Amino acid sequence: MKQIEKNTVKAENQLKDKHDVTFECEENNGIRVMMAGNSITLHEPSESIGWHNQWGMAASAKEKDYVHVLKNHIQTLKPDATFCICQAYKWERDFANGKLAYPIYEAARNFNADVIVVRFIENCPRQDFNPEVFKREYVDFINYLNKSGNAKIILTTSFWEHTADSVVEEISKEKGWPLVTINDLGELDEMKALGLFEHYGVANHPGDLGMKTIADRIFEEVKKIL
């Protein structure tokens, strides 16, 4: 079984609608950083899978998910930074018709980010995957989120190896957008929350070490921008 097939957390009902786009440190007026992701970025409590938290799955605490580790890294250099968390699973699960989901993310677009970390693709369907469609819709969605057209874009691969990884690598080269590779982490048990959750899919999400490693790798690219 491929590692990504162990992610049995469904690409639905990860958030209530009003939480698709949230903000932190809104009172600040410094650099504006958007983190666009999926359940690894933010997943609300779901009793049916034994997940009782409201942060990135499957960190042991909010401050230990990659979003908040990265946030703290950034604030060591830019204390007045402000953040947008954009949970993009609704785009992922039907990316071929991704533009239908755009209105959900209008608040993220209007955030006018200076930096956009693109940390999703895990939930994009792999069956009958069309790389040309994915490439077009992925780039279009990033451009939609980048309202001013001036944001610095940072891409990542999937946490588990995904069919789309090679397309994201291609986009990175064509656009000059830096790519953070993390799909090696999904192959390592120590990077997951194995044994900490009864639900197999939840446990195969990144644990605290996996989250920290994701954040640290992304920060290496963010530092170049800051």
PyMOL commands that place a pseudoatom at each C-alpha (Angstrom):
pseudoatom trace, name=CA, resn=MET, resi=1, chain=A, elem=C, hetatm=0, pos=[0.000, 0.000, 0.000]
pseudoatom trace, name=CA, resn=LYS, resi=2, chain=A, elem=C, hetatm=0, pos=[1.307, 3.438, -0.920]
pseudoatom trace, name=CA, resn=GLN, resi=3, chain=A, elem=C, hetatm=0, pos=[1.668, 5.805, 2.024]
pseudoatom trace, name=CA, resn=ILE, resi=4, chain=A, elem=C, hetatm=0, pos=[-0.920, 8.211, 0.624]
pseudoatom trace, name=CA, resn=GLU, resi=5, chain=A, elem=C, hetatm=0, pos=[-3.471, 5.391, 0.588]
pseudoatom trace, name=CA, resn=LYS, resi=6, chain=A, elem=C, hetatm=0, pos=[-3.104, 5.211, 4.366]
pseudoatom trace, name=CA, resn=ASN, resi=7, chain=A, elem=C, hetatm=0, pos=[-4.650, 8.673, 4.591]
pseudoatom trace, name=CA, resn=THR, resi=8, chain=A, elem=C, hetatm=0, pos=[-8.228, 7.543, 5.104]
pseudoatom trace, name=CA, resn=VAL, resi=9, chain=A, elem=C, hetatm=0, pos=[-9.340, 10.907, 6.492]
pseudoatom trace, name=CA, resn=LYS, resi=10, chain=A, elem=C, hetatm=0, pos=[-12.012, 11.950, 4.013]
pseudoatom trace, name=CA, resn=ALA, resi=11, chain=A, elem=C, hetatm=0, pos=[-11.645, 15.124, 1.998]
pseudoatom trace, name=CA, resn=GLU, resi=12, chain=A, elem=C, hetatm=0, pos=[-14.955, 16.449, 3.293]
pseudoatom trace, name=CA, resn=ASN, resi=13, chain=A, elem=C, hetatm=0, pos=[-16.358, 18.097, 6.411]
pseudoatom trace, name=CA, resn=GLN, resi=14, chain=A, elem=C, hetatm=0, pos=[-12.894, 19.090, 7.589]
pseudoatom trace, name=CA, resn=LEU, resi=15, chain=A, elem=C, hetatm=0, pos=[-14.186, 22.513, 8.585]
pseudoatom trace, name=CA, resn=LYS, resi=16, chain=A, elem=C, hetatm=0, pos=[-17.370, 24.431, 9.111]
pseudoatom trace, name=CA, resn=ASP, resi=17, chain=A, elem=C, hetatm=0, pos=[-17.845, 26.864, 6.243]
pseudoatom trace, name=CA, resn=LYS, resi=18, chain=A, elem=C, hetatm=0, pos=[-17.081, 29.943, 8.309]
pseudoatom trace, name=CA, resn=HIS, resi=19, chain=A, elem=C, hetatm=0, pos=[-13.642, 28.553, 9.146]
pseudoatom trace, name=CA, resn=ASP, resi=20, chain=A, elem=C, hetatm=0, pos=[-12.347, 27.987, 5.616]
pseudoatom trace, name=CA, resn=VAL, resi=21, chain=A, elem=C, hetatm=0, pos=[-10.423, 31.238, 5.988]
pseudoatom trace, name=CA, resn=THR, resi=22, chain=A, elem=C, hetatm=0, pos=[-9.217, 32.449, 9.376]
pseudoatom trace, name=CA, resn=PHE, resi=23, chain=A, elem=C, hetatm=0, pos=[-6.728, 35.040, 10.565]
pseudoatom trace, name=CA, resn=GLU, resi=24, chain=A, elem=C, hetatm=0, pos=[-4.181, 35.398, 13.348]
pseudoatom trace, name=CA, resn=CYS, resi=25, chain=A, elem=C, hetatm=0, pos=[-2.427, 38.519, 14.633]
pseudoatom trace, name=CA, resn=GLU, resi=26, chain=A, elem=C, hetatm=0, pos=[-4.886, 40.658, 12.679]
pseudoatom trace, name=CA, resn=GLU, resi=27, chain=A, elem=C, hetatm=0, pos=[-3.943, 43.713, 14.727]
pseudoatom trace, name=CA, resn=ASN, resi=28, chain=A, elem=C, hetatm=0, pos=[-0.438, 43.689, 13.254]
pseudoatom trace, name=CA, resn=ASN, resi=29, chain=A, elem=C, hetatm=0, pos=[0.478, 45.702, 10.186]
pseudoatom trace, name=CA, resn=GLY, resi=30, chain=A, elem=C, hetatm=0, pos=[3.666, 43.997, 9.015]
pseudoatom trace, name=CA, resn=ILE, resi=31, chain=A, elem=C, hetatm=0, pos=[4.338, 41.373, 6.371]
pseudoatom trace, name=CA, resn=ARG, resi=32, chain=A, elem=C, hetatm=0, pos=[1.234, 39.415, 5.410]
pseudoatom trace, name=CA, resn=VAL, resi=33, chain=A, elem=C, hetatm=0, pos=[1.681, 35.636, 5.226]
pseudoatom trace, name=CA, resn=MET, resi=34, chain=A, elem=C, hetatm=0, pos=[-0.914, 33.180, 3.928]
pseudoatom trace, name=CA, resn=MET, resi=35, chain=A, elem=C, hetatm=0, pos=[-0.684, 29.459, 4.613]
pseudoatom trace, name=CA, resn=ALA, resi=36, chain=A, elem=C, hetatm=0, pos=[-2.979, 27.591, 2.251]
pseudoatom trace, name=CA, resn=GLY, resi=37, chain=A, elem=C, hetatm=0, pos=[-3.444, 23.926, 3.110]
pseudoatom trace, name=CA, resn=ASN, resi=38, chain=A, elem=C, hetatm=0, pos=[-5.745, 21.099, 4.121]
pseudoatom trace, name=CA, resn=SER, resi=39, chain=A, elem=C, hetatm=0, pos=[-6.188, 18.859, 7.177]
pseudoatom trace, name=CA, resn=ILE, resi=40, chain=A, elem=C, hetatm=0, pos=[-2.443, 19.046, 7.893]
pseudoatom trace, name=CA, resn=THR, resi=41, chain=A, elem=C, hetatm=0, pos=[-2.978, 22.809, 8.167]
pseudoatom trace, name=CA, resn=LEU, resi=42, chain=A, elem=C, hetatm=0, pos=[-6.299, 22.780, 10.051]
pseudoatom trace, name=CA, resn=HIS, resi=43, chain=A, elem=C, hetatm=0, pos=[-8.959, 20.194, 10.846]
pseudoatom trace, name=CA, resn=GLU, resi=44, chain=A, elem=C, hetatm=0, pos=[-11.849, 20.761, 13.219]
pseudoatom trace, name=CA, resn=PRO, resi=45, chain=A, elem=C, hetatm=0, pos=[-12.927, 18.118, 15.783]
pseudoatom trace, name=CA, resn=SER, resi=46, chain=A, elem=C, hetatm=0, pos=[-14.481, 15.001, 14.273]
pseudoatom trace, name=CA, resn=GLU, resi=47, chain=A, elem=C, hetatm=0, pos=[-15.800, 12.471, 16.746]
pseudoatom trace, name=CA, resn=SER, resi=48, chain=A, elem=C, hetatm=0, pos=[-16.209, 9.792, 14.074]
pseudoatom trace, name=CA, resn=ILE, resi=49, chain=A, elem=C, hetatm=0, pos=[-12.446, 9.563, 13.556]
pseudoatom trace, name=CA, resn=GLY, resi=50, chain=A, elem=C, hetatm=0, pos=[-11.341, 10.313, 17.099]
pseudoatom trace, name=CA, resn=TRP, resi=51, chain=A, elem=C, hetatm=0, pos=[-9.891, 13.739, 16.316]
pseudoatom trace, name=CA, resn=HIS, resi=52, chain=A, elem=C, hetatm=0, pos=[-10.862, 16.171, 19.078]
pseudoatom trace, name=CA, resn=ASN, resi=53, chain=A, elem=C, hetatm=0, pos=[-8.708, 19.169, 18.242]
pseudoatom trace, name=CA, resn=GLN, resi=54, chain=A, elem=C, hetatm=0, pos=[-8.868, 22.279, 16.105]
pseudoatom trace, name=CA, resn=TRP, resi=55, chain=A, elem=C, hetatm=0, pos=[-5.438, 22.599, 14.580]
pseudoatom trace, name=CA, resn=GLY, resi=56, chain=A, elem=C, hetatm=0, pos=[-3.254, 20.801, 12.064]
pseudoatom trace, name=CA, resn=MET, resi=57, chain=A, elem=C, hetatm=0, pos=[-3.721, 17.029, 12.080]
pseudoatom trace, name=CA, resn=ALA, resi=58, chain=A, elem=C, hetatm=0, pos=[-2.061, 15.229, 13.893]
pseudoatom trace, name=CA, resn=ALA, resi=59, chain=A, elem=C, hetatm=0, pos=[0.024, 17.534, 16.100]
pseudoatom trace, name=CA, resn=SER, resi=60, chain=A, elem=C, hetatm=0, pos=[-0.323, 17.055, 19.858]
pseudoatom trace, name=CA, resn=ALA, resi=61, chain=A, elem=C, hetatm=0, pos=[-1.014, 20.761, 20.460]
pseudoatom trace, name=CA, resn=LYS, resi=62, chain=A, elem=C, hetatm=0, pos=[-1.898, 23.835, 18.438]
pseudoatom trace, name=CA, resn=GLU, resi=63, chain=A, elem=C, hetatm=0, pos=[1.515, 25.396, 18.920]
pseudoatom trace, name=CA, resn=LYS, resi=64, chain=A, elem=C, hetatm=0, pos=[3.119, 22.214, 17.552]
pseudoatom trace, name=CA, resn=ASP, resi=65, chain=A, elem=C, hetatm=0, pos=[1.410, 22.073, 14.172]
pseudoatom trace, name=CA, resn=TYR, resi=66, chain=A, elem=C, hetatm=0, pos=[3.477, 23.343, 11.244]
pseudoatom trace, name=CA, resn=VAL, resi=67, chain=A, elem=C, hetatm=0, pos=[1.371, 26.494, 10.868]
pseudoatom trace, name=CA, resn=HIS, resi=68, chain=A, elem=C, hetatm=0, pos=[2.163, 27.726, 14.360]
pseudoatom trace, name=CA, resn=VAL, resi=69, chain=A, elem=C, hetatm=0, pos=[5.769, 26.532, 14.401]
pseudoatom trace, name=CA, resn=LEU, resi=70, chain=A, elem=C, hetatm=0, pos=[6.293, 28.428, 11.137]
pseudoatom trace, name=CA, resn=LYS, resi=71, chain=A, elem=C, hetatm=0, pos=[4.375, 31.412, 12.487]
pseudoatom trace, name=CA, resn=ASN, resi=72, chain=A, elem=C, hetatm=0, pos=[6.708, 31.554, 15.501]
pseudoatom trace, name=CA, resn=HIS, resi=73, chain=A, elem=C, hetatm=0, pos=[9.764, 31.240, 13.263]
pseudoatom trace, name=CA, resn=ILE, resi=74, chain=A, elem=C, hetatm=0, pos=[8.570, 34.157, 11.153]
pseudoatom trace, name=CA, resn=GLN, resi=75, chain=A, elem=C, hetatm=0, pos=[7.815, 36.314, 14.172]
pseudoatom trace, name=CA, resn=THR, resi=76, chain=A, elem=C, hetatm=0, pos=[11.374, 35.934, 15.400]
pseudoatom trace, name=CA, resn=LEU, resi=77, chain=A, elem=C, hetatm=0, pos=[12.337, 38.002, 12.365]
pseudoatom trace, name=CA, resn=LYS, resi=78, chain=A, elem=C, hetatm=0, pos=[9.114, 39.947, 11.801]
pseudoatom trace, name=CA, resn=PRO, resi=79, chain=A, elem=C, hetatm=0, pos=[7.254, 40.382, 15.121]
pseudoatom trace, name=CA, resn=ASP, resi=80, chain=A, elem=C, hetatm=0, pos=[4.560, 42.475, 13.458]
pseudoatom trace, name=CA, resn=ALA, resi=81, chain=A, elem=C, hetatm=0, pos=[3.659, 39.828, 10.851]
pseudoatom trace, name=CA, resn=THR, resi=82, chain=A, elem=C, hetatm=0, pos=[0.008, 38.969, 10.297]
pseudoatom trace, name=CA, resn=PHE, resi=83, chain=A, elem=C, hetatm=0, pos=[-1.322, 35.618, 9.089]
pseudoatom trace, name=CA, resn=CYS, resi=84, chain=A, elem=C, hetatm=0, pos=[-4.120, 34.090, 7.037]
pseudoatom trace, name=CA, resn=ILE, resi=85, chain=A, elem=C, hetatm=0, pos=[-4.937, 30.378, 7.227]
pseudoatom trace, name=CA, resn=CYS, resi=86, chain=A, elem=C, hetatm=0, pos=[-6.739, 29.199, 4.089]
pseudoatom trace, name=CA, resn=GLN, resi=87, chain=A, elem=C, hetatm=0, pos=[-8.081, 25.629, 4.234]
pseudoatom trace, name=CA, resn=ALA, resi=88, chain=A, elem=C, hetatm=0, pos=[-8.302, 24.545, 0.612]
pseudoatom trace, name=CA, resn=TYR, resi=89, chain=A, elem=C, hetatm=0, pos=[-9.709, 21.012, 0.784]
pseudoatom trace, name=CA, resn=LYS, resi=90, chain=A, elem=C, hetatm=0, pos=[-12.881, 22.124, -1.020]
pseudoatom trace, name=CA, resn=TRP, resi=91, chain=A, elem=C, hetatm=0, pos=[-10.732, 23.149, -3.969]
pseudoatom trace, name=CA, resn=GLU, resi=92, chain=A, elem=C, hetatm=0, pos=[-8.624, 19.967, -3.759]
pseudoatom trace, name=CA, resn=ARG, resi=93, chain=A, elem=C, hetatm=0, pos=[-11.412, 17.425, -3.851]
pseudoatom trace, name=CA, resn=ASP, resi=94, chain=A, elem=C, hetatm=0, pos=[-12.758, 18.740, -7.191]
pseudoatom trace, name=CA, resn=PHE, resi=95, chain=A, elem=C, hetatm=0, pos=[-9.815, 20.660, -8.594]
pseudoatom trace, name=CA, resn=ALA, resi=96, chain=A, elem=C, hetatm=0, pos=[-10.955, 20.100, -12.188]
pseudoatom trace, name=CA, resn=ASN, resi=97, chain=A, elem=C, hetatm=0, pos=[-13.876, 22.413, -11.372]
pseudoatom trace, name=CA, resn=GLY, resi=98, chain=A, elem=C, hetatm=0, pos=[-11.840, 24.405, -8.904]
pseudoatom trace, name=CA, resn=LYS, resi=99, chain=A, elem=C, hetatm=0, pos=[-13.145, 27.792, -9.948]
pseudoatom trace, name=CA, resn=LEU, resi=100, chain=A, elem=C, hetatm=0, pos=[-16.523, 26.901, -8.449]
pseudoatom trace, name=CA, resn=ALA, resi=101, chain=A, elem=C, hetatm=0, pos=[-14.839, 27.025, -5.029]
pseudoatom trace, name=CA, resn=TYR, resi=102, chain=A, elem=C, hetatm=0, pos=[-13.291, 30.469, -5.483]
pseudoatom trace, name=CA, resn=PRO, resi=103, chain=A, elem=C, hetatm=0, pos=[-16.052, 32.398, -3.647]
pseudoatom trace, name=CA, resn=ILE, resi=104, chain=A, elem=C, hetatm=0, pos=[-15.269, 30.367, -0.511]
pseudoatom trace, name=CA, resn=TYR, resi=105, chain=A, elem=C, hetatm=0, pos=[-11.779, 31.869, -0.481]
pseudoatom trace, name=CA, resn=GLU, resi=106, chain=A, elem=C, hetatm=0, pos=[-12.610, 35.491, -1.244]
pseudoatom trace, name=CA, resn=ALA, resi=107, chain=A, elem=C, hetatm=0, pos=[-11.480, 36.626, 2.225]
pseudoatom trace, name=CA, resn=ALA, resi=108, chain=A, elem=C, hetatm=0, pos=[-8.117, 34.944, 1.668]
pseudoatom trace, name=CA, resn=ARG, resi=109, chain=A, elem=C, hetatm=0, pos=[-7.760, 36.713, -1.682]
pseudoatom trace, name=CA, resn=ASN, resi=110, chain=A, elem=C, hetatm=0, pos=[-8.640, 40.050, -0.075]
pseudoatom trace, name=CA, resn=PHE, resi=111, chain=A, elem=C, hetatm=0, pos=[-5.977, 39.468, 2.585]
pseudoatom trace, name=CA, resn=ASN, resi=112, chain=A, elem=C, hetatm=0, pos=[-3.506, 40.645, -0.083]
pseudoatom trace, name=CA, resn=ALA, resi=113, chain=A, elem=C, hetatm=0, pos=[-0.713, 38.385, 1.098]
pseudoatom trace, name=CA, resn=ASP, resi=114, chain=A, elem=C, hetatm=0, pos=[2.938, 39.254, 0.626]
pseudoatom trace, name=CA, resn=VAL, resi=115, chain=A, elem=C, hetatm=0, pos=[3.885, 35.579, 0.939]
pseudoatom trace, name=CA, resn=ILE, resi=116, chain=A, elem=C, hetatm=0, pos=[1.730, 32.565, 0.057]
pseudoatom trace, name=CA, resn=VAL, resi=117, chain=A, elem=C, hetatm=0, pos=[2.787, 29.116, 1.230]
pseudoatom trace, name=CA, resn=VAL, resi=118, chain=A, elem=C, hetatm=0, pos=[0.976, 26.555, -0.943]
pseudoatom trace, name=CA, resn=ARG, resi=119, chain=A, elem=C, hetatm=0, pos=[0.796, 23.478, 1.319]
pseudoatom trace, name=CA, resn=PHE, resi=120, chain=A, elem=C, hetatm=0, pos=[-1.832, 21.251, -0.280]
pseudoatom trace, name=CA, resn=ILE, resi=121, chain=A, elem=C, hetatm=0, pos=[-2.560, 18.581, -2.938]
pseudoatom trace, name=CA, resn=GLU, resi=122, chain=A, elem=C, hetatm=0, pos=[-2.944, 15.478, -0.742]
pseudoatom trace, name=CA, resn=ASN, resi=123, chain=A, elem=C, hetatm=0, pos=[-6.724, 15.370, -1.273]
pseudoatom trace, name=CA, resn=CYS, resi=124, chain=A, elem=C, hetatm=0, pos=[-6.603, 15.865, -5.046]
pseudoatom trace, name=CA, resn=PRO, resi=125, chain=A, elem=C, hetatm=0, pos=[-8.115, 12.723, -6.627]
pseudoatom trace, name=CA, resn=ARG, resi=126, chain=A, elem=C, hetatm=0, pos=[-5.460, 10.458, -8.125]
pseudoatom trace, name=CA, resn=GLN, resi=127, chain=A, elem=C, hetatm=0, pos=[-7.803, 8.267, -10.128]
pseudoatom trace, name=CA, resn=ASP, resi=128, chain=A, elem=C, hetatm=0, pos=[-7.989, 9.424, -13.775]
pseudoatom trace, name=CA, resn=PHE, resi=129, chain=A, elem=C, hetatm=0, pos=[-5.561, 12.213, -12.852]
pseudoatom trace, name=CA, resn=ASN, resi=130, chain=A, elem=C, hetatm=0, pos=[-5.094, 14.628, -15.737]
pseudoatom trace, name=CA, resn=PRO, resi=131, chain=A, elem=C, hetatm=0, pos=[-1.792, 16.506, -15.297]
pseudoatom trace, name=CA, resn=GLU, resi=132, chain=A, elem=C, hetatm=0, pos=[-2.703, 19.230, -17.774]
pseudoatom trace, name=CA, resn=VAL, resi=133, chain=A, elem=C, hetatm=0, pos=[-5.970, 20.017, -15.998]
pseudoatom trace, name=CA, resn=PHE, resi=134, chain=A, elem=C, hetatm=0, pos=[-4.294, 19.924, -12.612]
pseudoatom trace, name=CA, resn=LYS, resi=135, chain=A, elem=C, hetatm=0, pos=[-1.499, 22.223, -13.764]
pseudoatom trace, name=CA, resn=ARG, resi=136, chain=A, elem=C, hetatm=0, pos=[-3.908, 24.772, -15.188]
pseudoatom trace, name=CA, resn=GLU, resi=137, chain=A, elem=C, hetatm=0, pos=[-6.251, 24.787, -12.203]
pseudoatom trace, name=CA, resn=TYR, resi=138, chain=A, elem=C, hetatm=0, pos=[-3.460, 24.758, -9.592]
pseudoatom trace, name=CA, resn=VAL, resi=139, chain=A, elem=C, hetatm=0, pos=[-1.764, 27.792, -11.132]
pseudoatom trace, name=CA, resn=ASP, resi=140, chain=A, elem=C, hetatm=0, pos=[-5.091, 29.555, -11.634]
pseudoatom trace, name=CA, resn=PHE, resi=141, chain=A, elem=C, hetatm=0, pos=[-6.028, 29.025, -7.980]
pseudoatom trace, name=CA, resn=ILE, resi=142, chain=A, elem=C, hetatm=0, pos=[-2.698, 30.391, -6.777]
pseudoatom trace, name=CA, resn=ASN, resi=143, chain=A, elem=C, hetatm=0, pos=[-3.136, 33.404, -9.041]
pseudoatom trace, name=CA, resn=TYR, resi=144, chain=A, elem=C, hetatm=0, pos=[-6.630, 33.886, -7.628]
pseudoatom trace, name=CA, resn=LEU, resi=145, chain=A, elem=C, hetatm=0, pos=[-5.278, 33.930, -4.072]
pseudoatom trace, name=CA, resn=ASN, resi=146, chain=A, elem=C, hetatm=0, pos=[-2.522, 36.314, -5.179]
pseudoatom trace, name=CA, resn=LYS, resi=147, chain=A, elem=C, hetatm=0, pos=[-4.824, 39.292, -5.681]
pseudoatom trace, name=CA, resn=SER, resi=148, chain=A, elem=C, hetatm=0, pos=[-2.101, 41.902, -6.204]
pseudoatom trace, name=CA, resn=GLY, resi=149, chain=A, elem=C, hetatm=0, pos=[-0.002, 39.589, -8.338]
pseudoatom trace, name=CA, resn=ASN, resi=150, chain=A, elem=C, hetatm=0, pos=[3.004, 40.599, -6.244]
pseudoatom trace, name=CA, resn=ALA, resi=151, chain=A, elem=C, hetatm=0, pos=[3.035, 37.921, -3.559]
pseudoatom trace, name=CA, resn=LYS, resi=152, chain=A, elem=C, hetatm=0, pos=[6.053, 35.657, -3.237]
pseudoatom trace, name=CA, resn=ILE, resi=153, chain=A, elem=C, hetatm=0, pos=[4.897, 32.068, -3.788]
pseudoatom trace, name=CA, resn=ILE, resi=154, chain=A, elem=C, hetatm=0, pos=[6.377, 29.023, -2.044]
pseudoatom trace, name=CA, resn=LEU, resi=155, chain=A, elem=C, hetatm=0, pos=[5.231, 25.576, -3.173]
pseudoatom trace, name=CA, resn=THR, resi=156, chain=A, elem=C, hetatm=0, pos=[5.505, 22.240, -1.404]
pseudoatom trace, name=CA, resn=THR, resi=157, chain=A, elem=C, hetatm=0, pos=[5.078, 18.668, -2.520]
pseudoatom trace, name=CA, resn=SER, resi=158, chain=A, elem=C, hetatm=0, pos=[2.606, 16.357, -0.835]
pseudoatom trace, name=CA, resn=PHE, resi=159, chain=A, elem=C, hetatm=0, pos=[3.489, 14.935, 2.597]
pseudoatom trace, name=CA, resn=TRP, resi=160, chain=A, elem=C, hetatm=0, pos=[2.837, 11.497, 1.105]
pseudoatom trace, name=CA, resn=GLU, resi=161, chain=A, elem=C, hetatm=0, pos=[4.055, 10.911, -2.440]
pseudoatom trace, name=CA, resn=HIS, resi=162, chain=A, elem=C, hetatm=0, pos=[1.307, 11.995, -4.827]
pseudoatom trace, name=CA, resn=THR, resi=163, chain=A, elem=C, hetatm=0, pos=[0.818, 11.790, -8.574]
pseudoatom trace, name=CA, resn=ALA, resi=164, chain=A, elem=C, hetatm=0, pos=[0.724, 15.587, -8.693]
pseudoatom trace, name=CA, resn=ASP, resi=165, chain=A, elem=C, hetatm=0, pos=[4.180, 16.045, -7.137]
pseudoatom trace, name=CA, resn=SER, resi=166, chain=A, elem=C, hetatm=0, pos=[5.933, 15.900, -10.498]
pseudoatom trace, name=CA, resn=VAL, resi=167, chain=A, elem=C, hetatm=0, pos=[3.543, 18.504, -11.906]
pseudoatom trace, name=CA, resn=VAL, resi=168, chain=A, elem=C, hetatm=0, pos=[4.200, 20.826, -8.969]
pseudoatom trace, name=CA, resn=GLU, resi=169, chain=A, elem=C, hetatm=0, pos=[7.934, 20.387, -9.578]
pseudoatom trace, name=CA, resn=GLU, resi=170, chain=A, elem=C, hetatm=0, pos=[7.385, 21.335, -13.216]
pseudoatom trace, name=CA, resn=ILE, resi=171, chain=A, elem=C, hetatm=0, pos=[5.395, 24.427, -12.229]
pseudoatom trace, name=CA, resn=SER, resi=172, chain=A, elem=C, hetatm=0, pos=[8.130, 25.425, -9.773]
pseudoatom trace, name=CA, resn=LYS, resi=173, chain=A, elem=C, hetatm=0, pos=[10.736, 25.378, -12.536]
pseudoatom trace, name=CA, resn=GLU, resi=174, chain=A, elem=C, hetatm=0, pos=[8.557, 27.201, -15.063]
pseudoatom trace, name=CA, resn=LYS, resi=175, chain=A, elem=C, hetatm=0, pos=[7.376, 29.930, -12.693]
pseudoatom trace, name=CA, resn=GLY, resi=176, chain=A, elem=C, hetatm=0, pos=[10.528, 30.290, -10.630]
pseudoatom trace, name=CA, resn=TRP, resi=177, chain=A, elem=C, hetatm=0, pos=[8.537, 29.572, -7.486]
pseudoatom trace, name=CA, resn=PRO, resi=178, chain=A, elem=C, hetatm=0, pos=[10.676, 27.789, -4.875]
pseudoatom trace, name=CA, resn=LEU, resi=179, chain=A, elem=C, hetatm=0, pos=[9.648, 24.243, -4.055]
pseudoatom trace, name=CA, resn=VAL, resi=180, chain=A, elem=C, hetatm=0, pos=[9.948, 22.655, -0.611]
pseudoatom trace, name=CA, resn=THR, resi=181, chain=A, elem=C, hetatm=0, pos=[10.126, 18.878, -0.877]
pseudoatom trace, name=CA, resn=ILE, resi=182, chain=A, elem=C, hetatm=0, pos=[8.433, 17.045, 1.988]
pseudoatom trace, name=CA, resn=ASN, resi=183, chain=A, elem=C, hetatm=0, pos=[7.204, 13.820, 0.364]
pseudoatom trace, name=CA, resn=ASP, resi=184, chain=A, elem=C, hetatm=0, pos=[10.120, 11.925, 1.868]
pseudoatom trace, name=CA, resn=LEU, resi=185, chain=A, elem=C, hetatm=0, pos=[8.628, 12.546, 5.318]
pseudoatom trace, name=CA, resn=GLY, resi=186, chain=A, elem=C, hetatm=0, pos=[5.491, 10.540, 4.607]
pseudoatom trace, name=CA, resn=GLU, resi=187, chain=A, elem=C, hetatm=0, pos=[7.671, 7.477, 4.120]
pseudoatom trace, name=CA, resn=LEU, resi=188, chain=A, elem=C, hetatm=0, pos=[9.076, 7.695, 7.663]
pseudoatom trace, name=CA, resn=ASP, resi=189, chain=A, elem=C, hetatm=0, pos=[7.102, 6.344, 10.620]
pseudoatom trace, name=CA, resn=GLU, resi=190, chain=A, elem=C, hetatm=0, pos=[8.855, 8.702, 13.040]
pseudoatom trace, name=CA, resn=MET, resi=191, chain=A, elem=C, hetatm=0, pos=[7.391, 11.686, 11.198]
pseudoatom trace, name=CA, resn=LYS, resi=192, chain=A, elem=C, hetatm=0, pos=[3.819, 10.508, 11.828]
pseudoatom trace, name=CA, resn=ALA, resi=193, chain=A, elem=C, hetatm=0, pos=[1.516, 10.207, 14.839]
pseudoatom trace, name=CA, resn=LEU, resi=194, chain=A, elem=C, hetatm=0, pos=[1.484, 6.406, 14.772]
pseudoatom trace, name=CA, resn=GLY, resi=195, chain=A, elem=C, hetatm=0, pos=[0.240, 4.840, 17.985]
pseudoatom trace, name=CA, resn=LEU, resi=196, chain=A, elem=C, hetatm=0, pos=[-1.272, 8.086, 19.232]
pseudoatom trace, name=CA, resn=PHE, resi=197, chain=A, elem=C, hetatm=0, pos=[-4.643, 7.806, 17.495]
pseudoatom trace, name=CA, resn=GLU, resi=198, chain=A, elem=C, hetatm=0, pos=[-6.889, 4.813, 16.982]
pseudoatom trace, name=CA, resn=HIS, resi=199, chain=A, elem=C, hetatm=0, pos=[-7.997, 5.981, 13.537]
pseudoatom trace, name=CA, resn=TYR, resi=200, chain=A, elem=C, hetatm=0, pos=[-5.447, 4.769, 10.994]
pseudoatom trace, name=CA, resn=GLY, resi=201, chain=A, elem=C, hetatm=0, pos=[-5.792, 7.806, 8.734]
pseudoatom trace, name=CA, resn=VAL, resi=202, chain=A, elem=C, hetatm=0, pos=[-5.365, 10.326, 11.545]
pseudoatom trace, name=CA, resn=ALA, resi=203, chain=A, elem=C, hetatm=0, pos=[-2.320, 8.475, 12.891]
pseudoatom trace, name=CA, resn=ASN, resi=204, chain=A, elem=C, hetatm=0, pos=[-0.668, 8.602, 9.471]
pseudoatom trace, name=CA, resn=HIS, resi=205, chain=A, elem=C, hetatm=0, pos=[-0.756, 12.392, 9.486]
pseudoatom trace, name=CA, resn=PRO, resi=206, chain=A, elem=C, hetatm=0, pos=[2.399, 14.197, 10.612]
pseudoatom trace, name=CA, resn=GLY, resi=207, chain=A, elem=C, hetatm=0, pos=[3.087, 14.107, 14.342]
pseudoatom trace, name=CA, resn=ASP, resi=208, chain=A, elem=C, hetatm=0, pos=[5.032, 16.755, 16.219]
pseudoatom trace, name=CA, resn=LEU, resi=209, chain=A, elem=C, hetatm=0, pos=[8.378, 15.900, 14.629]
pseudoatom trace, name=CA, resn=GLY, resi=210, chain=A, elem=C, hetatm=0, pos=[6.840, 15.761, 11.180]
pseudoatom trace, name=CA, resn=MET, resi=211, chain=A, elem=C, hetatm=0, pos=[5.146, 19.123, 11.722]
pseudoatom trace, name=CA, resn=LYS, resi=212, chain=A, elem=C, hetatm=0, pos=[8.355, 20.727, 12.962]
pseudoatom trace, name=CA, resn=THR, resi=213, chain=A, elem=C, hetatm=0, pos=[10.304, 19.350, 10.019]
pseudoatom trace, name=CA, resn=ILE, resi=214, chain=A, elem=C, hetatm=0, pos=[7.730, 20.695, 7.558]
pseudoatom trace, name=CA, resn=ALA, resi=215, chain=A, elem=C, hetatm=0, pos=[7.848, 24.125, 9.208]
pseudoatom trace, name=CA, resn=ASP, resi=216, chain=A, elem=C, hetatm=0, pos=[11.638, 24.191, 9.352]
pseudoatom trace, name=CA, resn=ARG, resi=217, chain=A, elem=C, hetatm=0, pos=[11.968, 23.341, 5.661]
pseudoatom trace, name=CA, resn=ILE, resi=218, chain=A, elem=C, hetatm=0, pos=[9.432, 25.955, 4.614]
pseudoatom trace, name=CA, resn=PHE, resi=219, chain=A, elem=C, hetatm=0, pos=[11.101, 28.562, 6.812]
pseudoatom trace, name=CA, resn=GLU, resi=220, chain=A, elem=C, hetatm=0, pos=[14.380, 28.099, 4.957]
pseudoatom trace, name=CA, resn=GLU, resi=221, chain=A, elem=C, hetatm=0, pos=[12.612, 29.528, 1.884]
pseudoatom trace, name=CA, resn=VAL, resi=222, chain=A, elem=C, hetatm=0, pos=[10.633, 32.139, 3.820]
pseudoatom trace, name=CA, resn=LYS, resi=223, chain=A, elem=C, hetatm=0, pos=[13.851, 33.483, 5.335]
pseudoatom trace, name=CA, resn=LYS, resi=224, chain=A, elem=C, hetatm=0, pos=[15.137, 34.291, 1.861]
pseudoatom trace, name=CA, resn=ILE, resi=225, chain=A, elem=C, hetatm=0, pos=[12.083, 36.489, 1.322]
pseudoatom trace, name=CA, resn=LEU, resi=226, chain=A, elem=C, hetatm=0, pos=[12.141, 38.148, 4.731]
for i in range(1, 226): cmd.bond("trace and resi %d" % i, "trace and resi %d" % (i + 1))
show_as sticks, trace
zoom trace
